[in-house]
Amino acid sequence: MTASLQAGSSLLRNKVFVRVYSAFAAATFGDWFDTLAIQVLVGYHWQASPLMLALIPVANALPGIVLGSVAGVVADRLNQLKLMRICDLLTAVLTLLVLLAPNMAWLLPLIMLRAAISTLNVPAQQSLTRRIVREDQLLQATSLNGIVNQGSKIAGPLLGGFALSFLSPQWCIVLCACFRIGSYLLLLTVKNAEAGDSQAPETGERVSLRIMWAEGWSFLLKSRLLLTTMLFGLTGSLAIQMVDFQFTSLFRAIAPEEESMLGWMVAAAGAGAILSIAAMSRLNRATGYGWKLGSGYALLGLSIGGMGLLPAGVSVLPVLALGFVLGIGNGMFIVTFNYCLQKETPPHMIGRVFGIQSTVLGIVMIGAPLLGGLLVEWSGPARTFLNFGMVIAAIGLLGMMFGKVLWPAPKEFRHSFHHTC
């Protein structure tokens, strides 16, 4: 425990990490203004159908499928810091262009183009984090990134909901662009990050993008632990994405006059996620991946199913409670999933593995939201949430029950834990 605290303390003294971390925080915080604003604009102002709502995540996912694994290769090959700067600047410009979209026909292509730029940002950020953080600080860095990602769900929706109470959704979109510009300016202050022009083993020759792409897939397919983790995440995501972008449909049915209800739910989820992330950093590290990943899905399923049981005219308290549970499960799963990929992947492969993850999850985002939208139109949001909540909870229970079989702990992991303590 003492060694862990010392590692976390020295991590915060890493000026490069702190600046990159702050830029990531600014960009992620702004994203929640944008996400809620677009959902409210499309769902409440344009009165879009559940199927049209489902097209938004599809537009976000298509570029990831086409470019995800290639983006991972580019992130491993080029300067990650410069890539993050370019992504922030272009994302800010495209976000401002969203303001000019008069309908879905204009909105969806802009979202798709913005998502194409973002495919470079995630593997670049993950690869840069792996480079500027020591091995013994990796868990703390992953947890801090998770806290930013989930903590933005508290301040973002709260302030976004406040802005939506007095101003139009366009105001939140402007704020998103401002935070992206702030992230870009912060990254300009980073001068000494050892990022970029890295390729797999030092051969003295430039390795082609095609070979690096193939090496990434080959490494993933040969690693039982990473492959199991990816498939488990894919299975749960298939069910989650059926309802993920239908929260607007659900709340429009049970609270048609309360546009801010969605923001309160996401804020509660952010609070639960932060609590679970903080608790996980103190958990016994010998606890297997299966228990944490499975528990995360089980809690997600219970909360999603519970939301399907909410009656029309429900007060905000049950929504906050279910959102809080959802956040606990979400925090457990996301931090464990990302930590597993970081921990079990060599540094020179990080960008490619996260790029492949983007591609795989992007494929899920094509069919699942559309099918979910059709099911919501056919059977209603309440029944759809209840059914898929039970499915997600069942997947989580299976992960907990068979975790030791699917994710066997290597001897060096157990030895490392005892040595650290």
C-alpha positions as semicolon CSV with decimal commas, in nm:
position;residue;x (nm);y (nm);z (nm)
1;M;0,000;0,000;0,000
2;T;0,289;0,238;0,084
3;A;0,450;0,170;-0,252
4;S;0,118;0,237;-0,426
5;L;0,073;0,572;-0,250
6;Q;0,429;0,674;-0,336
7;A;0,373;0,585;-0,701
8;G;0,055;0,792;-0,712
9;S;0,228;1,087;-0,546
10;S;0,522;1,083;-0,788
11;L;0,280;1,054;-1,080
12;L;0,123;1,388;-0,990
13;R;0,474;1,539;-0,990
14;N;0,516;1,430;-1,352
15;K;0,462;1,766;-1,524
16;V;0,416;1,614;-1,867
17;F;0,149;1,373;-1,744
18;V;-0,031;1,647;-1,549
19;R;-0,053;1,870;-1,857
20;V;-0,167;1,590;-2,084
21;Y;-0,411;1,481;-1,814
22;S;-0,547;1,837;-1,780
23;A;-0,594;1,864;-2,155
24;F;-0,778;1,531;-2,156
25;A;-0,996;1,658;-1,873
26;A;-1,085;1,978;-2,061
27;A;-1,178;1,789;-2,377
28;T;-1,380;1,522;-2,195
29;F;-1,563;1,777;-1,981
30;G;-1,668;1,967;-2,291
31;D;-1,787;1,653;-2,463
32;W;-2,069;1,610;-2,211
33;F;-2,212;1,948;-2,295
34;D;-2,217;1,846;-2,659
35;T;-2,359;1,497;-2,609
36;L;-2,654;1,607;-2,397
37;A;-2,722;1,909;-2,615
38;I;-2,744;1,699;-2,930
39;Q;-2,973;1,445;-2,763
40;V;-3,205;1,719;-2,634
41;L;-3,196;1,901;-2,967
42;V;-3,283;1,589;-3,166
43;G;-3,515;1,420;-2,915
44;Y;-3,708;1,709;-2,764
45;H;-3,682;1,996;-3,015
46;W;-3,684;1,802;-3,342
47;Q;-3,904;1,523;-3,195
48;A;-3,701;1,258;-3,374
49;S;-3,818;0,896;-3,361
50;P;-3,624;0,627;-3,170
51;L;-3,486;0,499;-3,499
52;M;-3,356;0,843;-3,593
53;L;-3,200;0,876;-3,249
54;A;-3,026;0,543;-3,313
55;L;-2,861;0,689;-3,625
56;I;-2,651;0,922;-3,407
57;P;-2,434;0,646;-3,253
58;V;-2,420;0,477;-3,595
59;A;-2,277;0,796;-3,744
60;N;-2,026;0,806;-3,458
61;A;-1,929;0,441;-3,508
62;L;-1,883;0,412;-3,885
63;P;-1,550;0,597;-3,897
64;G;-1,417;0,383;-3,613
65;I;-1,488;0,065;-3,808
66;V;-1,311;0,189;-4,119
67;L;-1,026;0,376;-3,951
68;G;-0,997;0,235;-3,597
69;S;-0,718;-0,020;-3,636
70;V;-0,540;0,196;-3,895
71;A;-0,555;0,489;-3,652
72;G;-0,388;0,269;-3,390
73;V;-0,100;0,202;-3,629
74;V;-0,070;0,573;-3,704
75;A;-0,067;0,650;-3,330
76;D;0,216;0,401;-3,276
77;R;0,406;0,534;-3,578
78;L;0,372;0,913;-3,553
79;N;0,403;1,177;-3,283
80;Q;0,115;1,115;-3,042
81;L;0,130;1,464;-2,895
82;K;0,092;1,631;-3,233
83;L;-0,192;1,396;-3,322
84;M;-0,381;1,493;-3,006
85;R;-0,332;1,863;-3,084
86;I;-0,462;1,822;-3,438
87;C;-0,761;1,621;-3,315
88;D;-0,855;1,887;-3,061
89;L;-0,832;2,172;-3,310
90;L;-1,027;1,999;-3,587
91;T;-1,288;1,871;-3,340
92;A;-1,347;2,227;-3,217
93;V;-1,400;2,351;-3,573
94;L;-1,640;2,069;-3,661
95;T;-1,830;2,119;-3,336
96;L;-1,895;2,480;-3,427
97;L;-2,017;2,367;-3,767
98;V;-2,275;2,147;-3,589
99;L;-2,445;2,472;-3,487
100;L;-2,534;2,533;-3,851
101;A;-2,704;2,194;-3,899
102;P;-3,078;2,254;-3,963
103;N;-3,183;1,887;-3,952
104;M;-3,061;1,528;-3,928
105;A;-2,952;1,521;-4,293
106;W;-2,687;1,781;-4,212
107;L;-2,617;1,677;-3,855
108;L;-2,525;1,314;-3,922
109;P;-2,245;1,383;-4,178
110;L;-2,089;1,638;-3,943
111;I;-2,100;1,391;-3,656
112;M;-1,945;1,127;-3,881
113;L;-1,661;1,356;-3,989
114;R;-1,593;1,459;-3,630
115;A;-1,586;1,093;-3,524
116;A;-1,334;1,019;-3,799
117;I;-1,098;1,275;-3,647
118;S;-1,156;1,132;-3,298
119;T;-1,045;0,783;-3,403
120;L;-0,687;0,912;-3,387
121;N;-0,727;1,074;-3,046
122;V;-0,801;0,769;-2,829
123;P;-0,510;0,544;-2,933
124;A;-0,277;0,845;-2,934
125;Q;-0,378;0,940;-2,579
126;Q;-0,349;0,582;-2,452
127;S;-0,013;0,532;-2,622
128;L;0,120;0,864;-2,489
129;T;0,007;0,777;-2,135
130;R;0,191;0,445;-2,158
131;R;0,508;0,628;-2,265
132;I;0,516;0,902;-2,002
133;V;0,411;0,687;-1,703
134;R;0,622;0,428;-1,522
135;E;0,502;0,068;-1,495
136;D;0,428;0,098;-1,123
137;Q;0,219;0,412;-1,190
138;L;0,008;0,259;-1,467
139;L;-0,288;0,168;-1,247
140;Q;-0,296;0,518;-1,096
141;A;-0,278;0,677;-1,441
142;T;-0,559;0,457;-1,569
143;S;-0,771;0,537;-1,263
144;L;-0,706;0,911;-1,299
145;N;-0,810;0,898;-1,664
146;G;-1,122;0,712;-1,556
147;I;-1,198;0,969;-1,287
148;V;-1,179;1,248;-1,546
149;N;-1,399;1,055;-1,785
150;Q;-1,660;0,982;-1,518
151;G;-1,619;1,303;-1,318
152;S;-1,708;1,504;-1,626
153;K;-2,045;1,329;-1,607
154;I;-2,115;1,515;-1,284
155;A;-2,014;1,871;-1,371
156;G;-2,093;1,842;-1,742
157;P;-2,460;1,740;-1,719
158;L;-2,522;1,958;-1,412
159;L;-2,394;2,273;-1,580
160;G;-2,528;2,158;-1,915
161;G;-2,871;2,100;-1,763
162;F;-2,853;2,442;-1,598
163;A;-2,765;2,601;-1,933
164;L;-3,047;2,414;-2,106
165;S;-3,292;2,549;-1,847
166;F;-3,219;2,907;-1,958
167;L;-3,049;2,880;-2,296
168;S;-3,071;2,672;-2,610
169;P;-2,880;2,345;-2,678
170;Q;-2,660;2,545;-2,913
171;W;-2,500;2,709;-2,608
172;C;-2,374;2,371;-2,485
173;I;-2,233;2,299;-2,829
174;V;-2,037;2,625;-2,818
175;L;-1,901;2,531;-2,473
176;C;-1,787;2,196;-2,609
177;A;-1,587;2,375;-2,879
178;C;-1,438;2,610;-2,617
179;F;-1,317;2,322;-2,402
180;R;-1,160;2,155;-2,704
181;I;-0,973;2,474;-2,784
182;G;-0,860;2,488;-2,421
183;S;-0,732;2,131;-2,449
184;Y;-0,539;2,225;-2,763
185;L;-0,378;2,524;-2,589
186;L;-0,277;2,308;-2,291
187;L;-0,111;2,052;-2,520
188;L;0,087;2,334;-2,681
189;T;0,262;2,384;-2,345
190;V;0,392;2,025;-2,347
191;K;0,744;2,033;-2,489
192;N;0,936;1,733;-2,356
193;A;0,708;1,432;-2,403
194;E;0,897;1,145;-2,557
195;A;0,620;1,061;-2,798
196;G;0,618;0,962;-3,156
197;D;0,806;0,791;-3,434
198;S;0,798;0,466;-3,237
199;Q;0,752;0,137;-3,403
200;A;0,763;-0,214;-3,287
201;P;1,112;-0,358;-3,232
202;E;1,408;-0,135;-3,308
203;T;1,514;-0,266;-3,647
204;G;1,669;0,050;-3,791
205;E;1,420;0,034;-4,079
206;R;1,080;0,187;-4,124
207;V;0,814;-0,080;-4,094
208;S;0,524;-0,044;-4,336
209;L;0,181;0,047;-4,204
210;R;0,038;-0,276;-4,346
211;I;0,290;-0,490;-4,158
212;M;0,233;-0,299;-3,833
213;W;-0,145;-0,338;-3,877
214;A;-0,106;-0,714;-3,930
215;E;0,128;-0,743;-3,630
216;G;-0,131;-0,577;-3,409
217;W;-0,405;-0,822;-3,505
218;S;-0,167;-1,118;-3,480
219;F;-0,058;-1,020;-3,130
220;L;-0,418;-0,978;-3,012
221;L;-0,537;-1,309;-3,158
222;K;-0,247;-1,498;-2,996
223;S;-0,301;-1,345;-2,652
224;R;-0,568;-1,550;-2,477
225;L;-0,620;-1,298;-2,199
226;L;-0,657;-0,997;-2,428
227;L;-0,878;-1,187;-2,670
228;T;-1,104;-1,306;-2,387
229;T;-1,129;-0,953;-2,251
230;M;-1,212;-0,810;-2,593
231;L;-1,478;-1,075;-2,662
232;F;-1,636;-1,031;-2,319
233;G;-1,650;-0,655;-2,370
234;L;-1,796;-0,707;-2,718
235;T;-2,070;-0,938;-2,590
236;G;-2,183;-0,698;-2,320
237;S;-2,159;-0,399;-2,553
238;L;-2,397;-0,565;-2,799
239;A;-2,667;-0,557;-2,532
240;I;-2,574;-0,218;-2,384
241;Q;-2,574;-0,039;-2,718
242;M;-2,928;-0,159;-2,783
243;V;-3,047;0,093;-2,524
244;D;-2,758;0,333;-2,474
245;F;-2,892;0,603;-2,705
246;Q;-3,256;0,538;-2,618
247;F;-3,242;0,706;-2,275
248;T;-3,390;1,012;-2,443
249;S;-3,683;0,800;-2,567
250;L;-3,732;0,657;-2,218
251;F;-3,724;0,989;-2,035
252;R;-3,937;1,155;-2,303
253;A;-4,202;0,894;-2,219
254;I;-4,183;0,907;-1,839
255;A;-4,090;1,276;-1,796
256;P;-4,192;1,461;-2,115
257;E;-4,173;1,805;-1,950
258;E;-3,837;1,751;-1,776
259;E;-3,557;1,793;-2,030
260;S;-3,300;1,809;-1,750
261;M;-3,393;1,463;-1,611
262;L;-3,144;1,297;-1,845
263;G;-2,870;1,527;-1,718
264;W;-2,948;1,444;-1,355
265;M;-2,932;1,072;-1,431
266;V;-2,596;1,102;-1,604
267;A;-2,465;1,318;-1,319
268;A;-2,562;1,051;-1,065
269;A;-2,393;0,790;-1,284
270;G;-2,078;1,001;-1,281
271;A;-2,086;1,020;-0,900
272;G;-2,123;0,643;-0,873
273;A;-1,841;0,587;-1,119
274;I;-1,602;0,811;-0,926
275;L;-1,685;0,628;-0,603
276;S;-1,622;0,288;-0,762
277;I;-1,296;0,402;-0,922
278;A;-1,170;0,537;-0,589
279;A;-1,268;0,213;-0,417
280;M;-1,102;-0,001;-0,685
281;S;-0,768;0,174;-0,636
282;R;-0,771;0,040;-0,279
283;L;-0,891;-0,310;-0,365
284;N;-0,663;-0,610;-0,343
285;R;-0,492;-0,617;-0,681
286;A;-0,494;-0,995;-0,678
287;T;-0,869;-0,979;-0,743
288;G;-0,914;-1,126;-1,090
289;Y;-1,030;-0,946;-1,401
290;G;-1,337;-1,169;-1,426
291;W;-1,482;-1,067;-1,091
292;K;-1,443;-0,693;-1,162
293;L;-1,561;-0,704;-1,523
294;G;-1,852;-0,933;-1,435
295;S;-1,959;-0,723;-1,136
296;G;-1,953;-0,412;-1,353
297;Y;-2,186;-0,567;-1,610
298;A;-2,414;-0,709;-1,339
299;L;-2,465;-0,366;-1,183
300;L;-2,513;-0,207;-1,524
301;G;-2,780;-0,463;-1,607
302;L;-2,966;-0,418;-1,278
303;S;-2,979;-0,040;-1,315
304;I;-3,085;-0,048;-1,682
305;G;-3,356;-0,303;-1,604
306;G;-3,470;-0,094;-1,309
307;M;-3,513;0,210;-1,532
308;G;-3,749;0,006;-1,747
309;L;-3,974;-0,026;-1,440
310;L;-3,998;0,348;-1,372
311;P;-4,359;0,478;-1,400
312;A;-4,467;0,790;-1,587
313;G;-4,434;1,104;-1,377
314;V;-4,157;0,950;-1,163
315;S;-3,972;1,180;-0,924
316;V;-3,603;1,247;-0,959
317;L;-3,495;1,036;-0,655
318;P;-3,541;0,687;-0,810
319;V;-3,370;0,813;-1,125
320;L;-3,073;0,936;-0,921
321;A;-3,050;0,605;-0,732
322;L;-3,052;0,394;-1,048
323;G;-2,810;0,629;-1,218
324;F;-2,575;0,600;-0,921
325;V;-2,577;0,218;-0,942
326;L;-2,526;0,238;-1,318
327;G;-2,220;0,457;-1,260
328;I;-2,069;0,216;-1,007
329;G;-2,094;-0,067;-1,258
330;N;-1,971;0,148;-1,543
331;G;-1,668;0,268;-1,346
332;M;-1,574;-0,085;-1,243
333;F;-1,593;-0,216;-1,598
334;I;-1,424;0,070;-1,783
335;V;-1,124;0,101;-1,550
336;T;-1,069;-0,275;-1,536
337;F;-1,110;-0,316;-1,911
338;N;-0,867;-0,033;-1,998
339;Y;-0,620;-0,138;-1,730
340;C;-0,620;-0,494;-1,861
341;L;-0,546;-0,378;-2,216
342;Q;-0,271;-0,144;-2,093
343;K;-0,115;-0,391;-1,851
344;E;-0,112;-0,693;-2,081
345;T;0,010;-0,510;-2,393
346;P;0,375;-0,418;-2,469
347;P;0,432;-0,041;-2,497
348;H;0,501;-0,049;-2,873
349;M;0,166;-0,226;-2,933
350;I;-0,059;-0,002;-2,723
351;G;-0,181;0,217;-3,008
352;R;-0,262;-0,078;-3,231
353;V;-0,449;-0,272;-2,960
354;F;-0,664;0,028;-2,870
355;G;-0,718;0,097;-3,238
356;I;-0,844;-0,259;-3,285
357;Q;-1,070;-0,210;-2,983
358;S;-1,212;0,100;-3,151
359;T;-1,279;-0,099;-3,468
360;V;-1,445;-0,389;-3,285
361;L;-1,668;-0,167;-3,073
362;G;-1,746;0,040;-3,380
363;I;-1,886;-0,269;-3,551
364;V;-2,113;-0,319;-3,251
365;M;-2,229;0,041;-3,279
366;I;-2,361;-0,014;-3,631
367;G;-2,617;-0,288;-3,583
368;A;-2,703;-0,273;-3,214
369;P;-2,839;0,085;-3,191
370;L;-3,047;0,043;-3,505
371;L;-3,196;-0,282;-3,378
372;G;-3,252;-0,120;-3,039
373;G;-3,433;0,170;-3,205
374;L;-3,660;-0,069;-3,392
375;L;-3,736;-0,263;-3,072
376;V;-3,819;0,059;-2,886
377;E;-4,059;0,161;-3,163
378;W;-4,216;-0,186;-3,160
379;S;-4,243;-0,267;-2,788
380;G;-4,177;0,065;-2,618
381;P;-3,872;0,191;-2,424
382;A;-3,976;0,051;-2,084
383;R;-3,998;-0,312;-2,194
384;T;-3,683;-0,284;-2,404
385;F;-3,483;-0,148;-2,110
386;L;-3,615;-0,419;-1,878
387;N;-3,535;-0,703;-2,117
388;F;-3,185;-0,591;-2,205
389;G;-3,111;-0,505;-1,844
390;M;-3,169;-0,870;-1,756
391;V;-2,949;-0,983;-2,044
392;I;-2,660;-0,757;-1,937
393;A;-2,691;-0,871;-1,574
394;A;-2,681;-1,236;-1,688
395;I;-2,362;-1,173;-1,888
396;G;-2,206;-1,017;-1,579
397;L;-2,299;-1,312;-1,360
398;L;-2,143;-1,552;-1,610
399;G;-1,821;-1,348;-1,602
400;M;-1,814;-1,366;-1,222
401;M;-1,886;-1,739;-1,212
402;F;-1,629;-1,842;-1,475
403;G;-1,377;-1,562;-1,420
404;K;-1,094;-1,787;-1,300
405;V;-1,132;-2,002;-1,612
406;L;-1,155;-1,717;-1,861
407;W;-0,893;-1,493;-1,695
408;P;-0,640;-1,716;-1,517
409;A;-0,401;-1,505;-1,307
410;P;-0,040;-1,552;-1,424
411;K;0,220;-1,644;-1,161
412;E;0,418;-1,327;-1,216
413;F;0,105;-1,119;-1,146
414;R;0,048;-1,287;-0,810
415;H;0,418;-1,258;-0,721
416;S;0,421;-0,889;-0,821
417;F;0,121;-0,821;-0,596
418;H;0,272;-0,981;-0,289
419;H;0,604;-0,807;-0,352
420;T;0,430;-0,466;-0,385
421;C;0,241;-0,513;-0,058
